[in-house]
Amino acid sequence: MDAWIDRLAEALGQDPLTDAETNRLLGSARDVAHRVERKITPLAAFLLGSATGGRMAAGASRGEALASALATMGELLPPEPPQGSGGSGG
C-alpha cells in the first residue's frame, strides 16, 4: 500500500505523505466511519483535501493546513461511543 500511495502522490504532483500525516488521516477516516457513517468517509476525505489545498494556496504549510482542517473536522464529530456499548457497527 505504501508504494502505491507514494506513486499516486507523485502522479498528482504532491509530496509523499509523512508517517505522521498517514496516521492522522487514517485516524480521521476511522473516526468518520465509526462515529458518523462509513459511506461518507471518502467524501470527508475529499473535503479535508480540498480545505487543506485551499489553506496551502493561501500560504499555510501543508502541516498547518492539514492540522487546521482536521481540527475543524474533529469539532464536528459526534462523541465517541462508550467502550463496550455494543453499537450496531454501521
Secondary structure, DSSP 8 states (H G I E B T S, - for coil): -HHHHHHHHHHTT-----HHHHHHHHHHHHHHIIIIIGGGHHHHHHHHHHHHHHHHHTT--HHHHHHHHHHHHHHHS-----TT------
